[in-house]
C-alpha cells in the first residue's frame, strides 16, 4: 500500500467533511421523527427486503464518500424503524438522547478496548465514576460493578457470581462439585435468566418459576413454597431473581419482602432491574423500589429509561469482593503478577465476560453532567405519567379491557368491541395479533403483544417523551377501527377497508 492510499483511508479532512454531512442528515431525520413527519417504518417482509442486499462483495470501491452519505439517506435510514417517532410504542428501547449518540462516535473513533487500564485509561476512570453513581442510587456507597453489553450479559455475570459464592469453586472443579442447583424467579422474569442457566450448564429446567399475583408481582408465599420444595428434593437454591419492571407488564416484585426472606435463609438475591432501576433517580417513584438495597446484585440498563443508545448496562454488586467472583483468568499478556490489589481494580477484564469492551460510560457520564439527576428523572416521570394517562383512557373507553394499572411505563390491553368474537378466546387472540400486525404493516403505529394466561394482549411501552395524549387517543381510534374492520371482514368476501 502506498502512502497516498494509506492517507486516503485515514484522511482527517475527509472525515470532517463526511462527518458534518452525516450529522446534518441525522439532525434532519431526528427533526422529522420527533415531529411525526417521518415514516414510522417502510414495511417489507424480511424475505422480500433481503433481496436488495444480496450482492457480491465489492472488489473495488463502489462509492465516493459523498455517494455513501447519499446511499445512507436513500437506502438505509428510510428502512429503519423510527425510534424517535411518537407512534413508536412497542418495546423497552429508548429514543436515545442525541448527545449520547455523539458520545458513541467519540467512543468508536478513540476505540479504547478497556481490557486493562492501560488500554483505556480515561474510559476506565469514567466507567468507575458512573458505577459509583449508580451504586449510590441503589443505596450502596461502597458497591462495585462493571458496565456490560446488555442486560442479558449483566444477568449472566450476576448469576455466575452467585454460583461461585456458594463456595464449591465451580469455576475450577465444574458442576460435579455441587448438588443440583436451582434458581427461583418470577414466572414473568426475562428469558435471559433461563438462557443464563443453559449457558452455565445448569439447564433451563433449573429455573423454577414462582407464581405472581394479579398485578404481575412475585408472591412471597409462593417463593417460600418453592424454596421448601427444593430442600425436600435435596436441591440447592443458587439464587433468587426478583424483577423490578418485568418485560411483559412492567410490574415490580415486592423487593423488601423478598429481600428479608433471602437474608433470613442465606440466599443470594439478584434483582433484574434492567428496566425499572431508573426510577431510583426520581423522588416521585423511588419508593416503588424500596428494598432494592437488600440485594446482592442488581442489573440496570442504560439503553432503556436512561435514554442511551444500545447497548449499555450495569451489573452492580453490594460487596466489592463478590464482583470479582464471576470470572477467573490467567493471561500474562494482560494480567501481571506484580499488580497490587489496588491496581487490579482498574482492570475491568477481571470482572466482565468481555475482553475488548467499548467505552460505554462516556454517554452516561455526559447525560448526568449535562442534565443532572433531576433532568434524567424527569424523563422517567414523564414516561410513567404517560402510561398512567393511557391506562385510564383504555379503562374508560368502550370496547377495551385493561389488564392492570401500570406500575412503570408498560400498558397491556385488549380490544373486543361489540364483536361476537368475545365468545371465542382463540378468535379474540387472533384479532389482537392481526390488529398489531396491520397497524405495523400499514405504518400507523408500532405496538408489541404479550401472551398472559393464554390470552394475547396488545402492549404499549411509553418511552418517547414526544408521544402526547393526542397520539394515544389516535391509537385507540385506530385499534378500534382496525379491529371492527378485521372482525367484519371475516363475514364478507371482499377486501377490508383499513383505517387512515
N, C-alpha and C positions, 0 to 999 in steps of 0.2 A: 504494500500500500504506500502510495506516495504521500508526502507531507500535504500536498494540496487536497488529496482525497480525504486524509485524516481531518484536516481543518474543516472540510465541508460537513463531516459528520458531527463535529462538536462546535460549530460556528456560534459564538455568543451573540453576534448581531442578528443572525437568522432566528435564534431563539427569542430574542427581544421582539422582533417583528411578528413572528408567528404567535408568540405569547400574547401580545396586545390584540392581535386579530381574534385569537381564541377567547380571550376574556370578554371582548366586545360581543362575540357571538353568544357566549354563555349568559352574559348580562341581559341580552335581548331575550333569550329563551326564558330566563328567570322572570323578567317583567311580564312576559306573555302568560306564563303559567300562573303567577300569583294573581293576575287579573282575570284568569279563566278564559283568556283569549286563545291559548294554545289548545291543540287537540289533546285530550286525555290520553289516548293511545290509538295508534292506527293499527287496528286489529287484523292480523292474519293468522291462520293456523300455523303451527310451527313447521309442519312438513312443507307447506306452501312457501312460507317465508324463507326457509333454509335454501331453497333452490337458487336464490340470488347470490348466496355466499359460497356456493360450491365452485371454487375456482382453483386452478393450479397455483402453486407458489411462484411469485414473480422471480424471474432470473435476473432482471434488470429493473431499474426504477420505473414505476408507472406514473407517479405524481411528482410535481414540484411541491414545495411546502405550501404555496398558495392554493394549489389544486387539492391538496389534502384537507385543508380547512374547509374548502367548498364541499368536498365529499362528506366530511363530518356533518355539515349543515344540511345537506340534501338527503343523505342516506342513513346516517347513524342516529342523530338526535331525534328526527321525526319518528323513528321506530322505538324509541324509549318510552316507558311509562312515565308520565309527567308527575314526578313526586311532589312538586310544589303546587299542583293544580288543586283547587278547593274541592273537587269531586273525587279526589283520591283518598279513599277511606277504608282500605282493605286490611292492611297489615300493620304490625308494630315496627314500621320502618319510617324513619324521620325524613321530613323535607329538610335537608341539612342547612345549618347556618352558612351563609356564603363565606364568611371569614374562615370557617373551619375547612372549607374546600380549598381555600388558598393555602392554609397550613399544610394540607396534604401535598400540595405542589412543592412546598419547601421540603417536606419530608422525602418526597420522591427524588428530587434533584440532589439533595445532600446525601441521601442513601446511607444513613447511619445504621449499620447492621445490628448493633446492640447486643451482640453475643456476650461481650465483656465490656467493661468500662472504656477501655482504650479504643474500641471500635465505634463508640458513640458517646463521647463524654457529655455533651450538652443534653443529648436525648435521654441519657440515663438520669441525669440530675432533674430534668423536667418530669420524667415519669415518677421518680421518687417523691417529688413535691405533690403531684396530682394524687398519688396513692395516699400520702399523708392527709390531704384534704378530704378524700372520700372516707378514709378510716375515721377521721374526726367526726364526720357527719353521721356515721353509724354509731359512734359512741366509744370508739377505740383509739384514743390519742396515741397509744403505743403499738397500734396494729401494724401489719405489714401486708405485702402482696405484690402483684405484678399486673400489667396490662396484657391482655391476650387478644388474639384474632377471633373474637366472637364469644358469646355466652356458652356455647356448647363446649368449647375448649376450657373455659373457666370452670364449668361444672365438672368436667373430667379431672381437671387439676385438683379441685377441692376433694373429690371422691378418692383420688389416689392418695392424697394426704391423710384422709380419714382411714383408709385401709392400712397405711403404714403406721398410723398412730396406735393401732391395735397391739403393736409390739412384737409381731411374729416375723418381722423383717422379710416380708413377702417379696420386696424388690429383689433380694438376692436368692432367696430359697424357693420362691414360687408358691403357688396356691396350695401345694401339698402341706404347707406348714400350718394351715388353719382348718378349723371346721367349716362347714358350709356357711357362707356369708350371705347376708340379706341386706337389702336397702328398703326402708319403709318410706313411702312417699304418697302424696295425694293422687287420686285417680285422674286429676286434672293437671298433673305435672307435665313438664315439657318432655318431648320424646328423647331429648338429649340425655336424660337420666338413664333410660333403658339402653340407649346407644352406648353410653359410658360403661354400663355393666357388661355389654357384649365385648367392647374393646378390652376391658380389663380381664376378660376370661371368666367372669362370674356367670355369664349367660343372662339373657334378658329375663329369664324366669326368676332370677334372684331378686328382681324388683317387685315388691309386693304393694299393690295399690290399696291405699287406705280410703275408706268411703268419705264422701263430702256431704255437707248439708245442702239445703235448697238454695243457698247463696253461693255454692261452689267452694266452700271452705272446708278444709280437713277437720274431721270430727275427732277431738282429743280422746274420746272414749273408744272410738274405732282404732286409733293409734295404739292405745293401751292393749286392746284385744289382739291386735296384730303382733305386738311385741311379745305378749304372753304365749301366743301360738308358736312363735319362733322358738321360744325357750323350751316349750313342750316337745318340739320336733328336733331338739338339740341343734338348732341353727343359731348362729351368732349375728346379731344386728350390727352391721358395719357402720351405718349412718342412717339418720333420719333426714329426709329432704323436705323442708317446708317451702311453700311458694308464696311470694309477695307480688301479686299481679300475674296470675296464671294466663296462659295464652288463650284458652277457649273463652273465658269470660272476664278476665282481669281481676278475679277475686283474690283476696288476701287471707291466707290462713291465720288462725288465732296464734300469733307468734309467741306471745307471753306464756300461754298455757303449754304450748308445745315445748318451749324453752325450759320451763320449770320441770316438765316431765323428763326431758333429756338430762338435765342437770342431776335430778334425783337418781336416775338409773345409769348415769355414766355413759350416755350415748352421745356420739358426735352429731351435732346439729349443723347441717348446711342449709342455708336459705337461698334458694334461687330467686333473687330479686332483680333479675335482669331487666324486667320491665318496670317494676314498682319502686325500686330503690330511690329514684329521683325525687319521689315525694318527701324524702328526708330533708330536702332543701327548703320545703315550704312550711312555714309556721302554721298555715291553714290545714295542711294534710299530714304533717309529720306523725301525729298521734295514731294514724292508721297503721303505722309500722312499729308500734310500741312492742317491745320485746325483742327487736332485731339484735340488740346488743348482746343478747344471751347466746347467740350463735357462735360456733367455732369458725365458720367460714361463710362468706357471702359472695354471690355473683351480682354484678351491677353493669349493665350495658350502657355505654355512652351513645350508641347509634340508635337508641330508642328515645327516651324522654329527655336526654341531654342534647338532642338535635345535632349529633355528629354524623359525618359521612361514615358509612360502613367500611371496615368494622373496627370497633374499639370497645373492649370490655375490660372489666377489672375482676380479678379474684382476690378477695380480701381475707386476711386471717387475723383473728383476735390475738393469737400468740405468735410472735415472730418466728420462734423456733419451728412451729408447725408449718410455716410457709416453705421451709427447706425440705420437708419430708416427702413431698410428692415424687421427687426425682433424685436419682443418684448417678453420678457420672465421673468418668476418669478420662480426661482428654488433655494431654500435656501441651498440645498446641494452643489450648485456650486457658486451662486452669493450671496455675503454677503453685507448686508446693510451698513456696516461700510466702505466699499470700497470708496475711493475718486475718483474723475473723472480721475485722472492720472493713478491710478491702473486699473481702468475699461478698459482703452485702451489696456492693456496687456492680457485681457481675450478674446480670439478670438471668443468664442461662442456667444458673443453679436452681431456679425456681419456675422455669417455664418449659413447655414442650418444644418451643421454637428455639432454634439456634439463631438463624438470621431472622431478626424481628424489626419491623419498620418503626420509625419514630412516631408512635401513636399519641404520645402525651401532649405534643405541642398544640393540637387543635383544642383539647380540653383546657389546657392552661390559658390559651388565648381567649376562649369564651368566658372563663371566670375572671380574667384580668379586664376584659372589655365590658362585661355586663354584670359582673358580681353575682354573688349567691342570689340576691333578690331578683335580678333580671332573669336568671335561669329558672328560679322558682316560679316566676310569673308565667313562663311558657307551660309549665306543668299545671298550674292552677287554671290557665285558660283551657287546656285540653280536658281537664276533669269537669270544668263548668260546662263546656260544650257538650260533653257526653251526658251530663245531667239534664240539660235542656232537651236533647234529642230523646232521651228516655221518657221524659214527661210528655213530649209531643206524641210519641208512639202510644203511650198508655191512654191518652185521651182521644186518639183517632180511631174511628170505627173501622173494623176490618183487620186490625193489627193486634198481635199479642206480644207483650214484653216478657222476656224470660226472667229478668231480675233488674232491680235498680243498680246501676253501675257503682262499683267501689273505686274504680280508677277511670279509664277513658275508653272502655270497650262496652258496646251495647249490642245485645243479641235480641232478635225479634223475628216474628213470622207474619206472613200475610195470608189471610184466609178469605177476606172479603165476605161476600154473601154466597159463595160458591157451594154447591153440593159436594165439592171435593173435601170439605171438612169432615165428612163421614168416613173418609179413607185416608189413613195415615200415610200409606205409600204414595198415593196420588198427591197429597199435600206436600210431602217431602220433595216429590218430583217438581212440583210447582215452584218451591223455593229455589231449587237448583237451577231451573230454567230461567227464572227471573234474574238471578245473579248473572248467568251466562249471557242473556240477551242484553242486559244493561252494559256489560263489558264489551260485547261484540259490536254493539251499536254506539260505542264510545260515549256513553252517557255518564255512568258512574262506575267506580271500581269498588266493589264490596267483596268480602270473603264469606265463607259459610263454615259452620261447625256442626258436628253431629253430637248431640247430647241426649241421652236417654232414648236412643233410636229415632230421634226427631232431628231433622235438618233445620237449623236456624240461620237466618241471614245475620251477618256480623259486621259491625262498623267499628273501626278503631280511629278515634278522632285525634290525629297527630298534627294536622295542619292548622295553624292559628288563623289562616285566611279562609277556613271553612266557616261561613257565617250561618246564622239561623235561617236565612232565606234559602241557602243551599240545602239545608236539612229538610225544609218544607218541600222544596222541589224534589228531593229524593223520595219522600213518602208518596208524593203525587205520581212520580214515575213508576215506583214499585206497584202502586195500586192500579195504574193504567196498564202496565205490562202484565200484572197478574190477572186482571179481568180479561184482557185480550187473549192471553195464553189459555185461560180456562174456557173461554168461549170458542177458541179455535179447535178444541177437542170435539166440538159438536158440529163443525162445518167443514166443508171440503175445500174452501178457498184460502189462500194465504192470509195471515192476520195482518192487521194494521198496527204498527208499533208506535209508541208514544214519541213525540218530539220534545 
